[in-house]
Amino acid sequence: FYSKDMILEIVMISNMNIFSFFLYFFSTGLTVCYSFRLVYYSMTGDLNCGSLNMLNDEGWIMLRGMMGLLIMSIIGGSMLNWLIFPIPYMICLPLFLKLLTLFVCVIGGVFGYLVSYMNLYSLNKSLNSYNFSYFLGSMWFMPYMSTYGLIFYPLNYGQIVVKSFDQGWSEYFGGQQLYQKLMNYSQILFFMHNNNLKIYLLLFVFWVLILLNFLLFL
């Protein structure tokens, strides 16, 4: 009430063209449409699959958090209204403009309910306008010009660096290669010590001779 409805009422009294006016109310109708569909699919009818957890709010930790959010959602709009606006902001509109927001919300809810009952034939026919709906759903290709277009090359270069250096040649000649060599040498020595007593004793003699020579030179 303190956000969407007030924004729409300010749009009505402002000097705005008909296209922007239409987009404001059309987006409001779509908001109600997908909100109604979300409530319809999640709160009514049979569940599509089994639930892992019980759907209840008996925990006091969750209840305390929701009570705090409930109180702030009720009085938060009034508090912000009192703090932001220096004087009381009076919006005076004709009756049909006042009811226009409610009418758009009702139409959006009815449309969301009707969309939930579309049959397979209608869904297949809707695929014919997939490209146009993708164009509108991507905000007229805005992400490709702003977000994706800016981060594609740095992320691609970072992926090449990670695959070539961090998980590539540096890892092969560094930690993994050293680990593999030490493991192979340890397996050879382990096999020699456990399976051939002569080799073990001969290595022990060599070790003693080297130690004695080292002590004699000192």
KOLLOPA-83367 format. One record per residue (C-alpha): residue number from 1; residue in one letter; x, y, z. Coordinates in pm, whole numbers, plus 50000, padded with zeros to 5 digits. Example, Ala and Ser with C-alpha at 12.3 -4.5 7.8 and 13.67 -1.06 7.14 Angstrom:
<pt><roba>1</roba><voba>A</voba><x>51230</x><y>49550</y><z>50780</z></pt>
<pt><roba>2</roba><voba>S</voba><x>51367</x><y>49894</y><z>50714</z></pt>
// end
This chain:
<pt><roba>1</roba><voba>F</voba><x>50000</x><y>50000</y><z>50000</z></pt>
<pt><roba>2</roba><voba>Y</voba><x>50282</x><y>50240</y><z>50082</z></pt>
<pt><roba>3</roba><voba>S</voba><x>50495</x><y>50149</y><z>49781</z></pt>
<pt><roba>4</roba><voba>K</voba><x>50317</x><y>50020</y><z>49470</z></pt>
<pt><roba>5</roba><voba>D</voba><x>49985</x><y>50196</y><z>49518</z></pt>
<pt><roba>6</roba><voba>M</voba><x>50142</x><y>50531</y><z>49601</z></pt>
<pt><roba>7</roba><voba>I</voba><x>50380</x><y>50506</y><z>49306</z></pt>
<pt><roba>8</roba><voba>L</voba><x>50090</x><y>50441</y><z>49071</z></pt>
<pt><roba>9</roba><voba>E</voba><x>49888</x><y>50730</y><z>49213</z></pt>
<pt><roba>10</roba><voba>I</voba><x>50183</x><y>50968</y><z>49173</z></pt>
<pt><roba>11</roba><voba>V</voba><x>50217</x><y>50844</y><z>48814</z></pt>
<pt><roba>12</roba><voba>M</voba><x>49851</x><y>50932</y><z>48756</z></pt>
<pt><roba>13</roba><voba>I</voba><x>49892</x><y>51293</y><z>48868</z></pt>
<pt><roba>14</roba><voba>S</voba><x>50232</x><y>51344</y><z>48704</z></pt>
<pt><roba>15</roba><voba>N</voba><x>50295</x><y>51472</y><z>48353</z></pt>
<pt><roba>16</roba><voba>M</voba><x>50371</x><y>51140</y><z>48184</z></pt>
<pt><roba>17</roba><voba>N</voba><x>50307</x><y>51006</y><z>47836</z></pt>
<pt><roba>18</roba><voba>I</voba><x>50059</x><y>50729</y><z>47766</z></pt>
<pt><roba>19</roba><voba>F</voba><x>50325</x><y>50468</y><z>47689</z></pt>
<pt><roba>20</roba><voba>S</voba><x>50497</x><y>50503</y><z>48028</z></pt>
<pt><roba>21</roba><voba>F</voba><x>50156</x><y>50511</y><z>48195</z></pt>
<pt><roba>22</roba><voba>F</voba><x>50065</x><y>50185</y><z>48024</z></pt>
<pt><roba>23</roba><voba>L</voba><x>50395</x><y>50018</y><z>48121</z></pt>
<pt><roba>24</roba><voba>Y</voba><x>50347</x><y>50105</y><z>48488</z></pt>
<pt><roba>25</roba><voba>F</voba><x>50004</x><y>49948</y><z>48508</z></pt>
<pt><roba>26</roba><voba>F</voba><x>50090</x><y>49658</y><z>48278</z></pt>
<pt><roba>27</roba><voba>S</voba><x>50386</x><y>49564</y><z>48502</z></pt>
<pt><roba>28</roba><voba>T</voba><x>50157</x><y>49586</y><z>48804</z></pt>
<pt><roba>29</roba><voba>G</voba><x>49913</x><y>49344</y><z>48640</z></pt>
<pt><roba>30</roba><voba>L</voba><x>50195</x><y>49101</y><z>48559</z></pt>
<pt><roba>31</roba><voba>T</voba><x>50317</x><y>49123</y><z>48919</z></pt>
<pt><roba>32</roba><voba>V</voba><x>49974</x><y>49023</y><z>49047</z></pt>
<pt><roba>33</roba><voba>C</voba><x>49954</x><y>48755</y><z>48775</z></pt>
<pt><roba>34</roba><voba>Y</voba><x>50270</x><y>48565</y><z>48874</z></pt>
<pt><roba>35</roba><voba>S</voba><x>50204</x><y>48625</y><z>49245</z></pt>
<pt><roba>36</roba><voba>F</voba><x>49859</x><y>48468</y><z>49210</z></pt>
<pt><roba>37</roba><voba>R</voba><x>50004</x><y>48177</y><z>49014</z></pt>
<pt><roba>38</roba><voba>L</voba><x>50267</x><y>48123</y><z>49285</z></pt>
<pt><roba>39</roba><voba>V</voba><x>49999</x><y>48114</y><z>49554</z></pt>
<pt><roba>40</roba><voba>Y</voba><x>49778</x><y>47892</y><z>49339</z></pt>
<pt><roba>41</roba><voba>Y</voba><x>50047</x><y>47630</y><z>49273</z></pt>
<pt><roba>42</roba><voba>S</voba><x>50195</x><y>47632</y><z>49624</z></pt>
<pt><roba>43</roba><voba>M</voba><x>49885</x><y>47665</y><z>49843</z></pt>
<pt><roba>44</roba><voba>T</voba><x>49606</x><y>47488</y><z>49654</z></pt>
<pt><roba>45</roba><voba>G</voba><x>49565</x><y>47152</y><z>49488</z></pt>
<pt><roba>46</roba><voba>D</voba><x>49767</x><y>46837</y><z>49536</z></pt>
<pt><roba>47</roba><voba>L</voba><x>50142</x><y>46848</y><z>49573</z></pt>
<pt><roba>48</roba><voba>N</voba><x>50340</x><y>46728</y><z>49275</z></pt>
<pt><roba>49</roba><voba>C</voba><x>50588</x><y>46535</y><z>49490</z></pt>
<pt><roba>50</roba><voba>G</voba><x>50651</x><y>46432</y><z>49847</z></pt>
<pt><roba>51</roba><voba>S</voba><x>50767</x><y>46688</y><z>50100</z></pt>
<pt><roba>52</roba><voba>L</voba><x>51090</x><y>46638</y><z>50288</z></pt>
<pt><roba>53</roba><voba>N</voba><x>50999</x><y>46872</y><z>50574</z></pt>
<pt><roba>54</roba><voba>M</voba><x>50670</x><y>46948</y><z>50744</z></pt>
<pt><roba>55</roba><voba>L</voba><x>50504</x><y>47269</y><z>50625</z></pt>
<pt><roba>56</roba><voba>N</voba><x>50429</x><y>47435</y><z>50958</z></pt>
<pt><roba>57</roba><voba>D</voba><x>50533</x><y>47741</y><z>51153</z></pt>
<pt><roba>58</roba><voba>E</voba><x>50546</x><y>47599</y><z>51501</z></pt>
<pt><roba>59</roba><voba>G</voba><x>50905</x><y>47702</y><z>51571</z></pt>
<pt><roba>60</roba><voba>W</voba><x>50928</x><y>48004</y><z>51798</z></pt>
<pt><roba>61</roba><voba>I</voba><x>51242</x><y>48123</y><z>51623</z></pt>
<pt><roba>62</roba><voba>M</voba><x>51055</x><y>48154</y><z>51293</z></pt>
<pt><roba>63</roba><voba>L</voba><x>50748</x><y>48303</y><z>51461</z></pt>
<pt><roba>64</roba><voba>R</voba><x>50950</x><y>48576</y><z>51633</z></pt>
<pt><roba>65</roba><voba>G</voba><x>51116</x><y>48667</y><z>51305</z></pt>
<pt><roba>66</roba><voba>M</voba><x>50786</x><y>48675</y><z>51117</z></pt>
<pt><roba>67</roba><voba>M</voba><x>50620</x><y>48884</y><z>51388</z></pt>
<pt><roba>68</roba><voba>G</voba><x>50899</x><y>49140</y><z>51363</z></pt>
<pt><roba>69</roba><voba>L</voba><x>50866</x><y>49152</y><z>50986</z></pt>
<pt><roba>70</roba><voba>L</voba><x>50488</x><y>49180</y><z>51015</z></pt>
<pt><roba>71</roba><voba>I</voba><x>50503</x><y>49478</y><z>51250</z></pt>
<pt><roba>72</roba><voba>M</voba><x>50766</x><y>49656</y><z>51043</z></pt>
<pt><roba>73</roba><voba>S</voba><x>50575</x><y>49595</y><z>50720</z></pt>
<pt><roba>74</roba><voba>I</voba><x>50263</x><y>49753</y><z>50873</z></pt>
<pt><roba>75</roba><voba>I</voba><x>50416</x><y>50060</y><z>51035</z></pt>
<pt><roba>76</roba><voba>G</voba><x>50735</x><y>50088</y><z>50829</z></pt>
<pt><roba>77</roba><voba>G</voba><x>50560</x><y>50257</y><z>50537</z></pt>
<pt><roba>78</roba><voba>S</voba><x>50401</x><y>50518</y><z>50760</z></pt>
<pt><roba>79</roba><voba>M</voba><x>50729</x><y>50585</y><z>50940</z></pt>
<pt><roba>80</roba><voba>L</voba><x>50915</x><y>50631</y><z>50613</z></pt>
<pt><roba>81</roba><voba>N</voba><x>50634</x><y>50852</y><z>50486</z></pt>
<pt><roba>82</roba><voba>W</voba><x>50658</x><y>51071</y><z>50794</z></pt>
<pt><roba>83</roba><voba>L</voba><x>51037</x><y>51088</y><z>50780</z></pt>
<pt><roba>84</roba><voba>I</voba><x>51092</x><y>51142</y><z>50407</z></pt>
<pt><roba>85</roba><voba>F</voba><x>50817</x><y>51389</y><z>50316</z></pt>
<pt><roba>86</roba><voba>P</voba><x>50842</x><y>51725</y><z>50498</z></pt>
<pt><roba>87</roba><voba>I</voba><x>50468</x><y>51792</y><z>50468</z></pt>
<pt><roba>88</roba><voba>P</voba><x>50168</x><y>51560</y><z>50435</z></pt>
<pt><roba>89</roba><voba>Y</voba><x>50135</x><y>51453</y><z>50072</z></pt>
<pt><roba>90</roba><voba>M</voba><x>49775</x><y>51468</y><z>49961</z></pt>
<pt><roba>91</roba><voba>I</voba><x>49675</x><y>51276</y><z>49648</z></pt>
<pt><roba>92</roba><voba>C</voba><x>49332</x><y>51362</y><z>49516</z></pt>
<pt><roba>93</roba><voba>L</voba><x>49206</x><y>51154</y><z>49225</z></pt>
<pt><roba>94</roba><voba>P</voba><x>48871</x><y>51079</y><z>49065</z></pt>
<pt><roba>95</roba><voba>L</voba><x>48695</x><y>50760</y><z>49163</z></pt>
<pt><roba>96</roba><voba>F</voba><x>48771</x><y>50571</y><z>48839</z></pt>
<pt><roba>97</roba><voba>L</voba><x>49145</x><y>50648</y><z>48872</z></pt>
<pt><roba>98</roba><voba>K</voba><x>49139</x><y>50542</y><z>49235</z></pt>
<pt><roba>99</roba><voba>L</voba><x>48981</x><y>50213</y><z>49137</z></pt>
<pt><roba>100</roba><voba>L</voba><x>49211</x><y>50164</y><z>48836</z></pt>
<pt><roba>101</roba><voba>T</voba><x>49485</x><y>50004</y><z>49046</z></pt>
<pt><roba>102</roba><voba>L</voba><x>49238</x><y>49764</y><z>49207</z></pt>
<pt><roba>103</roba><voba>F</voba><x>49091</x><y>49681</y><z>48866</z></pt>
<pt><roba>104</roba><voba>V</voba><x>49437</x><y>49608</y><z>48721</z></pt>
<pt><roba>105</roba><voba>C</voba><x>49516</x><y>49381</y><z>49017</z></pt>
<pt><roba>106</roba><voba>V</voba><x>49191</x><y>49189</y><z>48974</z></pt>
<pt><roba>107</roba><voba>I</voba><x>49248</x><y>49149</y><z>48599</z></pt>
<pt><roba>108</roba><voba>G</voba><x>49606</x><y>49030</y><z>48664</z></pt>
<pt><roba>109</roba><voba>G</voba><x>49486</x><y>48772</y><z>48918</z></pt>
<pt><roba>110</roba><voba>V</voba><x>49216</x><y>48642</y><z>48682</z></pt>
<pt><roba>111</roba><voba>F</voba><x>49468</x><y>48620</y><z>48398</z></pt>
<pt><roba>112</roba><voba>G</voba><x>49710</x><y>48426</y><z>48618</z></pt>
<pt><roba>113</roba><voba>Y</voba><x>49430</x><y>48185</y><z>48709</z></pt>
<pt><roba>114</roba><voba>L</voba><x>49337</x><y>48137</y><z>48344</z></pt>
<pt><roba>115</roba><voba>V</voba><x>49697</x><y>48083</y><z>48241</z></pt>
<pt><roba>116</roba><voba>S</voba><x>49719</x><y>47800</y><z>48496</z></pt>
<pt><roba>117</roba><voba>Y</voba><x>49447</x><y>47614</y><z>48303</z></pt>
<pt><roba>118</roba><voba>M</voba><x>49604</x><y>47635</y><z>47959</z></pt>
<pt><roba>119</roba><voba>N</voba><x>49598</x><y>47300</y><z>47782</z></pt>
<pt><roba>120</roba><voba>L</voba><x>49880</x><y>47132</y><z>47593</z></pt>
<pt><roba>121</roba><voba>Y</voba><x>49761</x><y>47262</y><z>47256</z></pt>
<pt><roba>122</roba><voba>S</voba><x>49773</x><y>47622</y><z>47375</z></pt>
<pt><roba>123</roba><voba>L</voba><x>50119</x><y>47571</y><z>47523</z></pt>
<pt><roba>124</roba><voba>N</voba><x>50246</x><y>47430</y><z>47195</z></pt>
<pt><roba>125</roba><voba>K</voba><x>50092</x><y>47719</y><z>47003</z></pt>
<pt><roba>126</roba><voba>S</voba><x>50258</x><y>47965</y><z>47241</z></pt>
<pt><roba>127</roba><voba>L</voba><x>50598</x><y>47833</y><z>47136</z></pt>
<pt><roba>128</roba><voba>N</voba><x>50549</x><y>48008</y><z>46803</z></pt>
<pt><roba>129</roba><voba>S</voba><x>50608</x><y>48342</y><z>46976</z></pt>
<pt><roba>130</roba><voba>Y</voba><x>50910</x><y>48217</y><z>47173</z></pt>
<pt><roba>131</roba><voba>N</voba><x>51156</x><y>48459</y><z>47013</z></pt>
<pt><roba>132</roba><voba>F</voba><x>50935</x><y>48759</y><z>47077</z></pt>
<pt><roba>133</roba><voba>S</voba><x>50871</x><y>48656</y><z>47439</z></pt>
<pt><roba>134</roba><voba>Y</voba><x>51246</x><y>48599</y><z>47488</z></pt>
<pt><roba>135</roba><voba>F</voba><x>51309</x><y>48948</y><z>47351</z></pt>
<pt><roba>136</roba><voba>L</voba><x>51064</x><y>49098</y><z>47600</z></pt>
<pt><roba>137</roba><voba>G</voba><x>51176</x><y>48876</y><z>47888</z></pt>
<pt><roba>138</roba><voba>S</voba><x>51538</x><y>48979</y><z>47846</z></pt>
<pt><roba>139</roba><voba>M</voba><x>51441</x><y>49348</y><z>47888</z></pt>
<pt><roba>140</roba><voba>W</voba><x>51502</x><y>49419</y><z>47518</z></pt>
<pt><roba>141</roba><voba>F</voba><x>51846</x><y>49250</y><z>47528</z></pt>
<pt><roba>142</roba><voba>M</voba><x>51966</x><y>49485</y><z>47800</z></pt>
<pt><roba>143</roba><voba>P</voba><x>52172</x><y>49219</y><z>47988</z></pt>
<pt><roba>144</roba><voba>Y</voba><x>52368</x><y>49142</y><z>47671</z></pt>
<pt><roba>145</roba><voba>M</voba><x>52457</x><y>49508</y><z>47629</z></pt>
<pt><roba>146</roba><voba>S</voba><x>52528</x><y>49583</y><z>47997</z></pt>
<pt><roba>147</roba><voba>T</voba><x>52608</x><y>49279</y><z>48212</z></pt>
<pt><roba>148</roba><voba>Y</voba><x>52695</x><y>48990</y><z>47981</z></pt>
<pt><roba>149</roba><voba>G</voba><x>52880</x><y>49209</y><z>47732</z></pt>
<pt><roba>150</roba><voba>L</voba><x>53105</x><y>49352</y><z>48004</z></pt>
<pt><roba>151</roba><voba>I</voba><x>53189</x><y>49038</y><z>48200</z></pt>
<pt><roba>152</roba><voba>F</voba><x>53215</x><y>48787</y><z>47913</z></pt>
<pt><roba>153</roba><voba>Y</voba><x>53575</x><y>48858</y><z>47812</z></pt>
<pt><roba>154</roba><voba>P</voba><x>53721</x><y>48889</y><z>48167</z></pt>
<pt><roba>155</roba><voba>L</voba><x>53547</x><y>48566</y><z>48274</z></pt>
<pt><roba>156</roba><voba>N</voba><x>53659</x><y>48388</y><z>47956</z></pt>
<pt><roba>157</roba><voba>Y</voba><x>54018</x><y>48504</y><z>48009</z></pt>
<pt><roba>158</roba><voba>G</voba><x>54002</x><y>48394</y><z>48373</z></pt>
<pt><roba>159</roba><voba>Q</voba><x>53875</x><y>48051</y><z>48270</z></pt>
<pt><roba>160</roba><voba>I</voba><x>54166</x><y>48015</y><z>48025</z></pt>
<pt><roba>161</roba><voba>V</voba><x>54417</x><y>48117</y><z>48293</z></pt>
<pt><roba>162</roba><voba>V</voba><x>54270</x><y>47871</y><z>48544</z></pt>
<pt><roba>163</roba><voba>K</voba><x>54267</x><y>47581</y><z>48297</z></pt>
<pt><roba>164</roba><voba>S</voba><x>54615</x><y>47656</y><z>48160</z></pt>
<pt><roba>165</roba><voba>F</voba><x>54804</x><y>47749</y><z>48476</z></pt>
<pt><roba>166</roba><voba>D</voba><x>54626</x><y>47680</y><z>48802</z></pt>
<pt><roba>167</roba><voba>Q</voba><x>54474</x><y>47349</y><z>48689</z></pt>
<pt><roba>168</roba><voba>G</voba><x>54704</x><y>47291</y><z>48390</z></pt>
<pt><roba>169</roba><voba>W</voba><x>55079</x><y>47288</y><z>48339</z></pt>
<pt><roba>170</roba><voba>S</voba><x>55171</x><y>47446</y><z>48672</z></pt>
<pt><roba>171</roba><voba>E</voba><x>54969</x><y>47182</y><z>48853</z></pt>
<pt><roba>172</roba><voba>Y</voba><x>55113</x><y>46904</y><z>48636</z></pt>
<pt><roba>173</roba><voba>F</voba><x>55476</x><y>47008</y><z>48687</z></pt>
<pt><roba>174</roba><voba>G</voba><x>55417</x><y>47129</y><z>49042</z></pt>
<pt><roba>175</roba><voba>G</voba><x>55223</x><y>46967</y><z>49320</z></pt>
<pt><roba>176</roba><voba>Q</voba><x>55063</x><y>46678</y><z>49135</z></pt>
<pt><roba>177</roba><voba>Q</voba><x>55384</x><y>46577</y><z>48956</z></pt>
<pt><roba>178</roba><voba>L</voba><x>55584</x><y>46586</y><z>49280</z></pt>
<pt><roba>179</roba><voba>Y</voba><x>55314</x><y>46388</y><z>49456</z></pt>
<pt><roba>180</roba><voba>Q</voba><x>55306</x><y>46126</y><z>49178</z></pt>
<pt><roba>181</roba><voba>K</voba><x>55684</x><y>46085</y><z>49171</z></pt>
<pt><roba>182</roba><voba>L</voba><x>55713</x><y>46052</y><z>49548</z></pt>
<pt><roba>183</roba><voba>M</voba><x>55428</x><y>45802</y><z>49553</z></pt>
<pt><roba>184</roba><voba>N</voba><x>55594</x><y>45591</y><z>49281</z></pt>
<pt><roba>185</roba><voba>Y</voba><x>55932</x><y>45595</y><z>49456</z></pt>
<pt><roba>186</roba><voba>S</voba><x>55766</x><y>45508</y><z>49788</z></pt>
<pt><roba>187</roba><voba>Q</voba><x>55588</x><y>45213</y><z>49628</z></pt>
<pt><roba>188</roba><voba>I</voba><x>55917</x><y>45085</y><z>49480</z></pt>
<pt><roba>189</roba><voba>L</voba><x>56099</x><y>45113</y><z>49813</z></pt>
<pt><roba>190</roba><voba>F</voba><x>55809</x><y>44955</y><z>49995</z></pt>
<pt><roba>191</roba><voba>F</voba><x>55811</x><y>44661</y><z>49753</z></pt>
<pt><roba>192</roba><voba>M</voba><x>56187</x><y>44618</y><z>49791</z></pt>
<pt><roba>193</roba><voba>H</voba><x>56182</x><y>44631</y><z>50170</z></pt>
<pt><roba>194</roba><voba>N</voba><x>55895</x><y>44389</y><z>50211</z></pt>
<pt><roba>195</roba><voba>N</voba><x>55977</x><y>44134</y><z>49942</z></pt>
<pt><roba>196</roba><voba>N</voba><x>56354</x><y>44107</y><z>49915</z></pt>
<pt><roba>197</roba><voba>L</voba><x>56560</x><y>44068</y><z>50232</z></pt>
<pt><roba>198</roba><voba>K</voba><x>56893</x><y>44068</y><z>50046</z></pt>
<pt><roba>199</roba><voba>I</voba><x>56829</x><y>44403</y><z>49884</z></pt>
<pt><roba>200</roba><voba>Y</voba><x>56716</x><y>44545</y><z>50217</z></pt>
<pt><roba>201</roba><voba>L</voba><x>57033</x><y>44425</y><z>50393</z></pt>
<pt><roba>202</roba><voba>L</voba><x>57252</x><y>44543</y><z>50105</z></pt>
<pt><roba>203</roba><voba>L</voba><x>57102</x><y>44891</y><z>50122</z></pt>
<pt><roba>204</roba><voba>F</voba><x>57150</x><y>44889</y><z>50496</z></pt>
<pt><roba>205</roba><voba>V</voba><x>57521</x><y>44803</y><z>50449</z></pt>
<pt><roba>206</roba><voba>F</voba><x>57562</x><y>45081</y><z>50192</z></pt>
<pt><roba>207</roba><voba>W</voba><x>57398</x><y>45324</y><z>50429</z></pt>
<pt><roba>208</roba><voba>V</voba><x>57636</x><y>45224</y><z>50710</z></pt>
<pt><roba>209</roba><voba>L</voba><x>57941</x><y>45253</y><z>50483</z></pt>
<pt><roba>210</roba><voba>I</voba><x>57839</x><y>45598</y><z>50365</z></pt>
<pt><roba>211</roba><voba>L</voba><x>57784</x><y>45705</y><z>50726</z></pt>
<pt><roba>212</roba><voba>L</voba><x>58127</x><y>45572</y><z>50831</z></pt>
<pt><roba>213</roba><voba>N</voba><x>58300</x><y>45749</y><z>50543</z></pt>
<pt><roba>214</roba><voba>F</voba><x>58129</x><y>46069</y><z>50633</z></pt>
<pt><roba>215</roba><voba>L</voba><x>58239</x><y>46037</y><z>50996</z></pt>
<pt><roba>216</roba><voba>L</voba><x>58601</x><y>45957</y><z>50895</z></pt>
<pt><roba>217</roba><voba>F</voba><x>58627</x><y>46265</y><z>50676</z></pt>
<pt><roba>218</roba><voba>L</voba><x>58503</x><y>46477</y><z>50961</z></pt>
// end
